[in-house]
């Protein structure tokens, strides 16, 4: 019962934050940016201003699907951001370029997260099955649950390492938007607000993962009772 309460609470919180994020981006998508540059042009300019010339800016399908791929060095922007000329488009494109700058400067948190990707990718595929088996076999084979907890712990660690990576990318983006003149005294707070709500989604995800991890740990420790 406890696990469903935890899931329910964080699902509701995640939905509320996600809804607020979409609302903010819809609002700021209607506010034009200085110089009328598109998200693609802003991304290219930020990369060039930081001396990065080996990263491509491409368009990908979907909404809020924007991301930086360090494997093939691409800044991937959703159509609304790629073609957009708004505060929202500027904030998102600059944020993703912030990750490219992190990659180029070997930002330690990004390096650490990249090293964890293969481990987390494997763990995320099997962790729920191992945890389920661990709970069912807890009396006879408590080691199975322990292994599941270790696997889940890697995904939780990944979630928390992601926080400074995302926050730093937004910091770099906002600093550049301000210095470059892309944002003004009126539009800068809006860009900052949009990126702050985006960061909250990662905070909620990390806290949800931690709460779930603690729940499984309590089950494991309580098997002796």
C-alpha positions, 0 to 999 in steps of 0.5 A, a space after each residue: 500500500 505504501 508504495 502506491 501512495 508514494 507512486 501516486 503522490 509523485 505521479 500527481 506532483 510530476 503531472 502538476 509540474 509538467 502541466 505548469 511547464 507546458 503552460 509556461 512554454 505556451 505562454 512564452 512561445 507567444 513572446 518574440 525574442 530580440 533580433 527575431 532569430 530562430 531557435 536554430 540560429 540562436 543555437 548556432 550563434 551560441 555554439 560559435 560564440 563558445 568556439 564550438 564548430 563540430 556540433 550540428 543543430 538538427 530538428 527532431 519530431 515531437 514536443 519538448 523532445 529537445 536534447 543534446 547528444 554527446 555521442 554524435 555531437 548534435 543539438 536536437 531541437 523540436 520543430 517549435 524550438 527549431 523554427 521558433 522566434 520566441 523567448 521559449 525557443 531561445 531558452 530551450 535552444 540555449 539550454 541544449 547548447 549549454 550541454 554542448 559547452 559542458 561537453 567541450 569543456 569536459 564538465 565533470 558532472 556531465 562526464 560522470 553522467 555519461 559514464 553511468 549511461 551504459 550501466 543505467 541503460 542495462 539496470 533500467 531494463 531489468 530492475 523492476 523484474 529483479 525487485 519483484 522477484 526479490 520481494 516474492 523470494 525475500 524469505 528464501 533468497 534475500 540476496 535477490 532483493 539486495 541486488 535489485 536495490 543496488 540496481 535501482 540505486 544506480 538509476 537514483 544516483 543517475 537522477 541526482 547527478 543529472 540535477 547539477 548537469 541541467 542546472 549548470 546548462 541553464 546557468 550557461 544559457 542564461 548568462 549567454 542570452 544576457 551577454 549576447 543581447 538575445 534577451 532584454 530586461 523584459 524577456 530575460 526573467 521569462 527565459 529564466 522562469 521557463 528554464 526553472 520550471 524545466 529544472 523542477 521536473 528533474 528535481 521531482 524525478 530525483 526525489 521520486 526515485 529516492 523515495 522509491 529506493 528508500 521504500 525497497 530498502 525498508 522492505 529489505 531491512 524489515 524482513 527480519 521482523 
